[in-house]
């Protein structure tokens, strides 16, 4: 009897070793850290942004109606509309490039490419996705602008929205392509085969059967691509220039939210100044925009996903 | 496979016999469009690499001769890697930035690996399926989509100011850690998910506790996948520029960081700096920096593929 009790004690000992408790506590804490990070992002952005709006030189109305963004000037103006419009403008150019190229690449990969071509093209797209954005910025400024833009569109400045938008678009192609490709691959083969069996060509099958069937995933990839275009920083900072006034000419420089965050932080902006707080006001503006888009992408993908057997 | 080839034959036949010539034209036009789209993506990558290589290599080969004092010029990769930055483009090396990036990598790996795999193990193996867990997962998805500048602002407020680490390599490393944690957690969970249930059940059936089953059986089999995810996350971290700008990495740093609390610069930041100068010689120096950056990324991605192939056992 005593032996059995000893054995039981030993067993229970191994079960409740303190190291196990510590490890378990550690991994649980790491997982809950995700919530902590989210909270601290919102908290830090909000507190500094609130400080920003408490400055008498800044008004909530001015933030959304002024047409110049000049926080470091003698008479600072804080018109975020300038930045938002530039950001959306460049993002739209990027989408005009990346949506068709990404989607058609995905259709090619999933509907037409042989296994061997797929094995070559997929890694190439992965490499493209892994290129650091500062390299894309260099490419936009030193290759796209002189060799493409300035050659075909005379009168374009060194820094222009067009080359930045194109480079951002190229950067997003892999995102759009790989998510759309996954969506197309998730459509069951029976649909594809049924369409082909009824005599539809591969083009008709791709466009009229596969595309609508995968639409939710494709739209999700578009929204996500748009969100990444808005948050992209280095390309627009390097190639997009900084023109602090409202302007819709793609040949001239623009000033996105992200590039003004970088530029304000480059200047001498000590802690507590309005320019410093403005960083965080821009940060929360950007955060809200991308947050809504990311949630939207997730929602579309979940809500409209057709369940196939 | 067989079905696929029959499909191909069918469509080819339609193309060739082409009862409706118009349809055949449309068909080939469509395929042509698809080819063009894929080609543009690939060509861009090729052009980018070619442009960087052709501009940058002149900077790294010894037949480079500009100016009179050829001795001080940096004309080979080793000098470029070890020399300090300079006011003159032909003398500028990437030494401090390279050292900074190595420091960042060490900090990022040593913090990300325990926390990233820990969170993944908890979520995949221990977490109850309830609302709270779902909320954590939702948080992770969102964090993966937050633009990197915002992590920079977070790092500025939390690590530089609140924690008092200042504009140091430690602040930079921790900021990059936060940036790649969601990616690493997702990759590690995939690795754990790939471990078959029979291993868990086998361990439990032999009398192991849940804890023992997970940490002695499941996690060891998932380690290669976790390491692969870690390497890929790390390769994202070393290419990041924007978040580090707030760490003061952009001020002229011309020394090698010696403690975690010393100021630093990193390869992408140094490249960004050089891109900013208008003279053509700086373009070559910037290209040389980009070659180094792309080379590092290539090595890391190859490492990830190597680990995946080497240790991928059929479980």
Interface residues (C-beta under 8 A of the other chain):
Chain A: X14 X15 X20 X23 X24 X26 X27 X28 X29 X30 X31 X32 X33 X34 X35 X37 X38 X40 X41 X44 X45 X48 X100 X101 X104 X105 X107 X108 X109 X112 X121 X124 X125 X127 X128 X130 X131 X132 X133 X134 X135 X136 X137 X138 X139 X141 X142 X143 X170 X173 X174 X177 X189 X193 X196 X201 X202 X203 X206 X207 X224 X227 X230 X231 X232 X233 X234 X237 X238 X258 X261 X262 X265 X266 X271 X279 X280 X283 X286 X287 X290 X291 X294 X295 X298
Chain B: X3 X7 X10 X11 X14 X23 X26 X27 X30 X31 X33 X34 X35 X37 X38 X40 X41 X42 X44 X45 X47 X48 X51 X52 X55 X114 X115 X116 X118 X119 X121 X122 X123 X126 X127 X135 X136 X139 X140 X141 X142 X143 X145 X146 X147 X148 X149 X150 X151 X153 X154 X156 X157 X158 X161 X178 X181 X182 X185 X209 X211 X215 X235 X236 X239 X240 X241 X242 X245 X246 X250 X268 X271 X272 X275 X283 X286 X287 X290 X293 X294 X297 X301
